[in-house]
Amino acid sequence: MTETARPAPAQFAKRLVTMDAALPWITTPILLGILILIWDTYVRYAGISPLILPRPGAVWTAWMEMLRDPRAWHHTWMTVYATLSGFAYACVIGITLGVLIARLRWLELTLNPFIVATQVIPKVALVPLFVLWFGFGVTSKVIVAAVLAFFPILTNTAMGVKSIDEGHRDVMVSLNATRWQVFRRLEFPSALPFIITGLEIGIVLAIIGAVVGEYLGGNAGLGHLLIARLNAFETDQMFAVLIHMSILGFVFYFAIGALRKMLVPWHASARLRV
């Protein structure tokens, strides 16, 4: 009698990773379908007015109409431009300053109170000031997006550079590596997983900042379109804009996730992502 062949540990681990990657593609549609069914059933039998909560079918129809409207795509582009522009500024300033703060103790002690002070102030309260200073155009939205995305990128970059094993740095110094070589070959690659985590958080906050700026003081963009639908009591159209915003946020987030898999495929965080 022969024993059943058992899979090798490496094959078993690979199978688990494959199952983990496939699971969200199964469970997410099921949960989404259950939520939509509960939503539709509640609205149908509770007698909720469409002005308060429309049925999912009405929202879907409104979204399809929105996708066929060229003006909606103009608003979408304005939000995308404000988000990506603000995110780009936050990346450049946040990563650069994060590296400097991690390597220069005196700079961290000097700037840390000011950096914390900029974060404890509610950002929504600053939007009217930005609109007053920079107008109702896209510039104020870019600045709001950059301010919101800046802090997580900065802190994750500094944390990544600080988390490098000192023994590795000592080895490179003993091999007569220059400071630039230490940074390029050790510090930056080792800190990259932390930096990308900051980018994932930052891109979500950037789109929130852009939409909030458009909502409170804009003449274009999805935030402006949302408040216009709200003022017109077009609740189904308002839900359609919310769906559009959510999909846009998912696209940005998964783009950073793809960047993680491309830049740091060796890190555990890349293997655990879908």
Secondary structure, 3 states (H helix, E strand, C coil): CCCCCCCCHHHHHHHHHHHHHHHHHHHHHHHHHHHHHHHHHHHHHHCCCCCCCCCHHHHHHHHHHHHCCHHHHHHHHHHHHHHHHHHHHHHHHHHHHHHHHHHCHHHHHHHHHHHHHHHHCCHHHHHHHHHHHHCCCHHHHHHHHHHHHHHHHHHHHHHHHHCCCHHHHHHHHHCCCCHHHHHHHHHHHHHHHHHHHHHHHHHHHHHHHHHHHHHHHCCCCHHHHHHHHHHCCCHHHHHHHHHHHHHHHHHHHHHHHHHHHHHCCCCHHHHHCC
